């Protein structure tokens, strides 16, 4: 059935005669004499697989390990422990992470950078196959990073739609089964209506292209922590952003049961004078989600956004103290990797210790997804914030 919002997209001249196709062929159409009306039937060749993939990732006690940092950002991580930014060093670090014994007990998906998708372990086993053997879904970062948004006040937009269709098809052949596209919204910069619209439309187009090629799209409009605004202002902006995102997702005929979201938690700005408790963060974040996100979406996989390891886990745990319409979980990068890097230090003799450190954090967040986490015994290092003003990756 065509929704009213879908039909508003097309003028009567577009819908009548001439063989005009309003939607791509995968979506289907019905002809009624001289007037052809196209509509979404949600029956593309990948639909069942997309829904199953999303459900598998959004399984109880599981979340996503995000190791999709660009080579430049991965280099910054390595330099923090005295390693040069070379492909062998990046490969060694990612091998440490992905070959951690027992990781699949807590992690259901791993987002890879393109380089990692094609890499193998030192003994020649493809990382994609390592993940499959651990029952972890391989994913891929498909955006091409942020660039200045023309006509805005120091805001950014995400590039990478050109050629995305062929890239997604290739990534699927290589074993990826979900994708991620990150764009950002800055509260101190407004955000302007232009920036919000560009973020929402770009995410919707990417998501439609990903689904057309068999990849479950993770939709990530990150609302940056930068600023000294109160939590109520973050809530206001988050509601506006997600309202626009779902408007355009619907216009692009996304199968909502075959997507995952990666939102920011609703918190005060990082420079605000008052820090919010986990209970407050949970209340505001769940309020935003319940007002804006359909229950048909299977998983909400939060980003950590510069929170400390312990803080990100505590906030997630607070959100799972009562049932939610969706699987409320994690897709953390720094909040899973920070302790690992400090433990490993680039030394072969520390690999096992580094992997144990990853399991500690993965298990903590698994328990938080189930609402059973306790901060008792957390180290002081895990409580140190990782916010970086104007962070890019």
Backbone torsions as a table, in degrees:
resi	resn	phi	psi	omega
1	UNK	NA	134.1	179.5
2	UNK	-80.8	131.9	176.5
3	UNK	-81.0	161.6	179.7
4	UNK	-61.4	-37.1	-178.4
5	UNK	-66.0	-32.9	178.3
6	UNK	-67.6	-45.1	-175.2
7	UNK	-67.5	-27.9	179.1
8	UNK	-65.6	-16.9	-177.9
9	UNK	-67.8	-22.8	-168.6
10	UNK	-121.4	136.4	174.8
11	UNK	-78.8	164.7	-179.8
12	UNK	-61.4	-32.8	179.5
13	UNK	-66.3	-28.1	178.8
14	UNK	-76.9	-28.5	-173.7
15	UNK	-90.1	-10.7	-174.8
16	UNK	-111.6	126.4	170.6
17	UNK	61.0	-176.4	172.1
18	UNK	72.6	-0.8	178.6
19	UNK	68.8	18.3	-178.8
20	UNK	-65.7	133.7	177.9
21	UNK	-106.4	113.1	-178.2
22	UNK	-74.9	-33.6	179.7
23	UNK	-121.3	164.6	179.8
24	UNK	-70.7	164.2	-171.4
25	UNK	-61.7	-29.5	-178.3
26	UNK	-60.8	-29.1	-173.6
27	UNK	-79.1	-28.1	176.4
28	UNK	98.6	161.5	178.3
29	UNK	-155.5	164.2	176.8
30	UNK	-131.2	136.4	-179.4
31	UNK	-104.8	136.9	177.3
32	UNK	-131.8	80.1	-178.4
33	UNK	65.7	-131.7	-176.3
34	UNK	-74.9	-12.8	-176.5
35	UNK	-108.7	121.7	178.2
36	UNK	-109.1	124.8	177.7
37	UNK	-114.0	122.5	179.1
38	UNK	-96.6	148.0	-178.9
39	UNK	-155.0	160.5	179.4
40	UNK	-81.3	127.3	176.2
41	UNK	-108.8	0.4	177.5
42	UNK	49.7	49.5	-177.1
43	UNK	-139.5	39.2	177.9
44	UNK	-69.3	168.2	-175.3
45	UNK	-64.6	-21.8	-178.8
46	UNK	-102.0	-0.9	-169.2
47	UNK	-55.6	-50.3	-178.2
48	UNK	-61.7	-40.3	179.4
49	UNK	-66.1	-41.3	178.8
50	UNK	-59.8	-46.3	-179.6
51	UNK	-62.9	-41.7	-179.4
52	UNK	-68.0	-40.5	178.0
53	UNK	-61.2	-46.5	-179.9
54	UNK	-61.7	-41.8	179.1
55	UNK	-64.7	-39.1	-179.3
56	UNK	-64.8	-43.6	177.9
57	UNK	-65.3	-40.9	-178.6
58	UNK	-89.2	54.5	179.7
59	UNK	-101.1	149.8	-173.7
60	UNK	-52.7	133.5	176.8
61	UNK	76.7	11.3	-176.7
62	UNK	-124.8	153.8	176.1
63	UNK	-149.0	-166.2	-173.5
64	UNK	-113.6	136.5	170.0
65	UNK	-94.6	116.6	-179.3
66	UNK	-96.9	109.8	175.5
67	UNK	-126.5	44.4	-175.4
68	UNK	-100.3	20.7	178.4
69	UNK	-59.7	143.5	175.5
70	UNK	-62.5	165.2	178.8
71	UNK	-58.9	-36.5	179.7
72	UNK	-65.6	-43.8	-179.4
73	UNK	-71.0	-39.7	175.5
74	UNK	-59.1	-36.7	177.5
75	UNK	-61.5	-37.5	176.9
76	UNK	-64.1	-39.6	178.0
77	UNK	-63.0	-45.0	-178.5
78	UNK	-66.7	-38.1	-179.2
79	UNK	-64.6	-26.0	179.4
80	UNK	-66.2	-18.1	176.8
81	UNK	-117.3	18.5	172.2
82	UNK	82.2	20.1	179.3
83	UNK	-104.3	144.5	176.2
84	UNK	-73.9	153.2	179.6
85	UNK	-85.9	81.1	177.6
86	UNK	-119.9	158.2	179.3
87	UNK	-60.6	-41.8	177.1
88	UNK	-59.5	-36.8	178.5
89	UNK	-70.7	-39.9	176.6
90	UNK	-64.6	-41.1	178.7
91	UNK	-63.4	-41.6	-179.1
92	UNK	-63.9	-40.9	180.0
93	UNK	-67.7	-43.9	-179.5
94	UNK	-69.3	-29.8	174.8
95	UNK	-65.6	-42.3	176.4
96	UNK	-53.9	-47.4	-177.2
97	UNK	-66.4	-51.0	-169.2
98	UNK	-77.5	-18.6	178.9
99	UNK	-100.2	13.4	178.6
100	UNK	-61.4	118.4	-179.8
101	UNK	-60.4	133.0	177.4
102	UNK	82.2	6.1	-176.9
103	UNK	-61.7	-35.7	-178.4
104	UNK	-65.4	-10.3	176.4
105	UNK	-69.3	-24.6	-176.3
106	UNK	-122.8	-21.8	-175.2
107	UNK	-113.0	127.3	-179.4
108	UNK	-108.0	-12.2	179.7
109	UNK	-151.3	148.5	176.6
110	UNK	-132.3	124.3	178.3
111	UNK	-89.5	123.0	-176.4
112	UNK	-107.4	152.9	166.8
113	UNK	-80.8	156.6	-175.1
114	UNK	-54.7	-41.6	179.2
115	UNK	-56.1	-42.8	-176.7
116	UNK	-69.2	-33.6	179.7
117	UNK	-57.3	-32.5	-176.7
118	UNK	-98.3	-3.4	-177.3
119	UNK	-85.7	165.3	177.5
120	UNK	-130.9	168.0	174.6
121	UNK	-71.3	172.1	-179.4
122	UNK	-60.7	-27.2	179.2
123	UNK	-96.3	12.2	169.1
124	UNK	95.7	7.1	179.5
125	UNK	-90.0	126.9	-178.3
126	UNK	-61.8	140.2	179.3
127	UNK	-58.6	-35.1	178.5
128	UNK	-59.9	-40.3	179.4
129	UNK	-72.2	-33.4	174.4
130	UNK	-59.1	-45.2	-180.0
131	UNK	-65.5	-45.2	179.9
132	UNK	-59.1	-42.2	-179.9
133	UNK	-64.1	-28.3	178.1
134	UNK	-89.1	5.2	-177.8
135	UNK	61.0	40.1	176.6
136	UNK	-115.4	127.8	179.9
137	UNK	-72.7	127.8	175.0
138	UNK	-78.2	134.8	176.1
139	UNK	-125.7	172.8	-174.3
140	UNK	-145.4	136.7	172.7
141	UNK	-78.7	126.6	-174.9
142	UNK	-115.8	-11.6	178.4
143	UNK	-76.6	164.8	-177.5
144	UNK	-111.5	20.6	174.5
145	UNK	92.2	174.1	-174.2
146	UNK	-94.4	144.9	173.4
147	UNK	-135.8	159.6	179.2
148	UNK	-58.3	138.5	178.6
149	UNK	-89.2	112.9	-179.7
150	UNK	-57.8	139.8	176.1
151	UNK	81.1	10.2	-178.9
152	UNK	-118.9	173.9	-178.7
153	UNK	-93.9	82.5	177.0
154	UNK	58.2	35.5	179.5
155	UNK	-104.2	171.0	-175.2
156	UNK	-125.1	159.8	169.0
157	UNK	-137.9	162.2	-171.7
158	UNK	-100.0	134.3	-179.0
159	UNK	-105.3	161.3	175.3
160	UNK	133.8	0.7	179.7
161	UNK	-68.1	-31.6	178.7
162	UNK	-63.0	124.1	179.1
163	UNK	77.5	6.2	-175.6
164	UNK	-65.7	-35.7	-178.4
165	UNK	-58.5	-48.3	-179.1
166	UNK	-69.6	-34.8	178.3
167	UNK	-65.1	-43.5	179.6
168	UNK	-63.2	-40.4	178.3
169	UNK	-62.1	-40.7	178.9
170	UNK	-67.5	-42.5	-179.6
171	UNK	-63.5	-36.8	177.3
172	UNK	-62.5	-42.8	179.0
173	UNK	-62.8	-31.7	-179.1
174	UNK	-81.6	-4.6	174.9
175	UNK	113.5	-6.6	177.1
176	UNK	-68.7	144.0	179.3
177	UNK	-126.5	-2.7	171.0
178	UNK	-149.2	163.6	-175.3
179	UNK	-134.3	162.7	177.5
180	UNK	-136.2	137.5	176.1
181	UNK	-132.0	120.0	-178.2
182	UNK	-111.5	127.5	167.5
183	UNK	-127.3	169.6	-173.3
184	UNK	-130.2	154.5	173.9
185	UNK	-129.1	130.9	-177.6
186	UNK	-109.5	120.3	180.0
187	UNK	-69.2	-43.0	178.7
188	UNK	-60.1	-24.2	179.6
189	UNK	-86.4	2.9	178.6
190	UNK	146.5	-77.0	-17.5
191	UNK	-71.0	153.3	-179.7
192	UNK	-74.5	155.9	176.6
193	UNK	-60.6	-34.8	179.1
194	UNK	-62.6	-45.1	-178.3
195	UNK	-65.2	-40.5	179.9
196	UNK	-65.1	-44.9	-179.0
197	UNK	-64.2	-44.9	-179.8
198	UNK	-63.0	-40.1	178.2
199	UNK	-62.4	-46.7	-176.4
200	UNK	-67.7	-44.6	-178.5
201	UNK	-66.9	-43.5	179.1
202	UNK	-61.2	-41.9	178.0
203	UNK	-63.5	-40.2	-178.9
204	UNK	-67.1	-42.3	179.0
205	UNK	-65.1	-45.1	176.5
206	UNK	-57.3	-44.9	-176.3
207	UNK	-63.1	-40.8	178.7
208	UNK	-64.7	-41.8	179.0
209	UNK	-64.9	-42.1	179.1
210	UNK	-60.6	-48.1	-179.9
211	UNK	-62.3	-38.0	178.7
212	UNK	-61.8	-19.2	-179.0
213	UNK	-112.9	16.8	173.0
214	UNK	86.5	8.0	-178.5
215	UNK	-104.4	128.2	173.4
216	UNK	-69.5	120.7	-179.5
217	UNK	-83.9	129.8	166.3
218	UNK	-88.4	125.2	-177.1
219	UNK	-101.0	116.1	-172.0
220	UNK	-132.1	89.5	167.6
221	UNK	-93.5	94.7	-175.9
222	UNK	-75.0	124.4	173.6
223	UNK	-92.7	108.2	-170.8
224	UNK	-62.2	149.3	178.7
225	UNK	-74.9	-13.6	-176.8
226	UNK	-54.0	135.3	174.5
227	UNK	125.0	168.1	179.2
228	UNK	-113.8	22.1	-176.4
229	UNK	-75.1	155.3	177.3
230	UNK	-78.0	169.2	-176.5
231	UNK	-64.8	-29.9	178.8
232	UNK	-64.0	-34.3	178.0
233	UNK	-69.3	-39.5	177.0
234	UNK	-61.2	-42.7	178.5
235	UNK	-59.7	-45.0	-179.9
236	UNK	-58.7	-46.6	-178.9
237	UNK	-68.7	-42.8	-179.2
238	UNK	-60.4	-41.8	178.7
239	UNK	-63.5	-40.3	179.0
240	UNK	-64.9	-46.3	-177.8
241	UNK	-62.2	-48.5	-176.7
242	UNK	-71.2	-27.6	173.5
243	UNK	-62.4	-46.5	178.9
244	UNK	-65.5	-42.1	-178.2
245	UNK	-59.4	-47.9	-177.0
246	UNK	-73.5	-26.6	173.6
247	UNK	-60.2	-48.2	-177.9
248	UNK	-76.8	-29.9	173.7
249	UNK	-61.2	-42.3	178.7
250	UNK	-65.7	-42.0	179.4
251	UNK	-63.5	-26.9	178.8
252	UNK	-94.6	11.7	172.4
253	UNK	60.0	39.2	177.8
254	UNK	-68.8	142.1	171.3
255	UNK	-81.6	102.2	-174.1
256	UNK	-61.5	-28.5	178.8
257	UNK	-71.3	-9.7	-179.0
258	UNK	-117.3	30.0	173.7
259	UNK	-127.1	164.6	171.3
260	UNK	-131.7	150.0	178.8
261	UNK	-108.6	149.1	174.5
262	UNK	-130.5	77.4	-177.8
263	UNK	-86.8	164.4	166.6
264	UNK	-80.0	148.8	170.3
265	UNK	-71.2	150.3	179.1
266	UNK	-83.9	106.9	-178.2
267	UNK	-134.2	165.5	170.9
268	UNK	-66.7	163.9	173.0
269	UNK	-58.8	151.5	-175.4
270	UNK	-59.7	-25.3	-178.5
271	UNK	-100.9	10.2	177.7
272	UNK	-69.7	146.9	-173.1
273	UNK	-69.9	-23.0	-178.7
274	UNK	-114.8	129.2	178.4
275	UNK	-90.0	138.9	-178.5
276	UNK	-87.2	142.7	176.9
277	UNK	-74.0	161.1	176.0
278	UNK	-56.0	-37.1	179.9
279	UNK	-65.0	-38.7	178.5
280	UNK	-69.5	-43.7	177.5
281	UNK	-59.2	-43.5	179.6
282	UNK	-62.6	-44.8	-179.0
283	UNK	-60.5	-49.3	-177.6
284	UNK	-68.6	-41.1	-177.5
285	UNK	-66.7	-44.9	-179.9
286	UNK	-67.8	-33.0	175.2
287	UNK	-60.5	-46.3	179.0
288	UNK	-61.6	-46.7	-177.8
289	UNK	-62.9	-43.7	-177.8
290	UNK	-67.5	-26.4	178.1
291	UNK	-81.5	-22.4	-169.0
292	UNK	-124.0	-22.0	-170.5
293	UNK	-109.3	122.9	177.7
294	UNK	-62.3	148.4	-179.8
295	UNK	-70.1	-13.5	178.9
296	UNK	-71.8	-17.2	176.4
297	UNK	-70.6	124.2	-172.9
298	UNK	-74.4	-34.2	-172.2
299	UNK	-142.0	138.2	173.4
300	UNK	-111.9	106.7	-173.1
301	UNK	-109.9	93.3	-169.8
302	UNK	-67.2	145.7	167.8
303	UNK	-87.8	157.7	-179.0
304	UNK	-90.8	-30.7	169.6
305	UNK	60.7	30.1	178.3
306	UNK	97.1	-0.9	173.1
307	UNK	-66.9	158.8	173.8
308	UNK	-68.7	163.8	179.2
309	UNK	-58.0	-48.1	-177.8
310	UNK	-67.7	-39.4	-179.2
311	UNK	-62.8	-45.1	179.4
312	UNK	-61.4	-37.5	179.7
313	UNK	-72.1	-42.7	178.7
314	UNK	-61.8	-42.9	-179.8
315	UNK	-65.5	-40.8	177.0
316	UNK	-63.7	-42.3	179.2
317	UNK	-60.4	-41.7	-179.2
318	UNK	-63.3	-31.1	179.8
319	UNK	-76.0	-13.2	-177.7
320	UNK	-110.5	26.7	177.4
321	UNK	-83.5	-10.0	174.1
322	UNK	-145.1	160.3	-176.3
323	UNK	-61.4	145.5	176.2
324	UNK	-121.3	157.2	178.1
325	UNK	-67.6	-17.5	-177.0
326	UNK	-126.1	167.9	169.4
327	UNK	-75.1	111.2	-177.5
328	UNK	-100.4	111.8	-169.3
329	UNK	-144.1	-153.5	-171.8
330	UNK	-131.6	150.5	168.9
331	UNK	-140.2	75.9	-170.6
332	UNK	-98.6	147.1	173.3
333	UNK	-110.5	-80.3	-178.6
334	UNK	-60.2	-35.3	-177.1
335	UNK	-74.1	-5.0	170.8
336	UNK	-110.9	-24.0	-171.2
337	UNK	-101.1	-19.4	-170.9
338	UNK	-58.6	-48.8	179.7
339	UNK	-66.5	-32.4	-179.9
340	UNK	-62.0	-48.6	-179.9
341	UNK	-60.0	-44.9	-178.2
342	UNK	-65.3	-31.9	-180.0
343	UNK	-78.3	-41.1	-175.6
344	UNK	-69.9	-50.5	-179.8
345	UNK	57.7	18.6	177.7
346	UNK	76.3	11.4	-175.8
347	UNK	-103.3	130.2	-179.5
348	UNK	-56.0	-34.9	-178.5
349	UNK	-70.6	-11.4	-179.3
350	UNK	-102.4	5.0	-176.6
351	UNK	-59.9	-48.9	-178.7
352	UNK	-61.2	-41.2	178.8
353	UNK	-65.0	-39.0	177.5
354	UNK	-63.7	-40.8	178.7
355	UNK	-66.8	-37.6	176.5
356	UNK	-64.4	-36.0	177.3
357	UNK	-63.7	-40.3	176.8
358	UNK	-63.1	-42.5	180.0
359	UNK	-63.5	-35.8	178.1
360	UNK	-60.3	-46.8	-178.6
361	UNK	-71.2	-39.7	179.3
362	UNK	-63.5	-42.5	179.3
363	UNK	-65.8	-40.7	179.2
364	UNK	-58.9	-43.3	-179.3
365	UNK	-75.3	-29.1	172.6
366	UNK	-61.7	-45.0	177.8
367	UNK	-64.6	-38.2	178.2
368	UNK	-64.0	-36.5	177.8
369	UNK	-63.0	-29.9	178.8
370	UNK	-91.0	-2.1	-178.9
371	UNK	74.6	26.7	-174.3
372	UNK	-122.0	16.3	-175.4
373	UNK	-81.8	142.1	172.1
374	UNK	-125.6	135.7	-178.6
375	UNK	-80.4	0.7	-179.5
376	UNK	-60.3	128.7	178.8
377	UNK	90.9	-1.7	178.6
378	UNK	-65.7	139.7	179.7
379	UNK	-74.8	160.9	177.4
380	UNK	-66.1	-33.7	178.2
381	UNK	-60.8	-37.0	-178.1
382	UNK	-68.7	-14.3	-178.3
383	UNK	-96.8	0.0	-179.0
384	UNK	-83.0	126.6	-179.5
385	UNK	-65.2	153.5	-179.3
386	UNK	-122.1	20.5	179.9
387	UNK	-64.8	133.3	175.4
388	UNK	-126.8	119.1	-178.5
389	UNK	-61.2	131.7	179.7
390	UNK	66.2	32.1	-174.6
391	UNK	-63.0	133.8	172.8
392	UNK	-128.2	161.8	177.5
393	UNK	-152.7	NA	NA
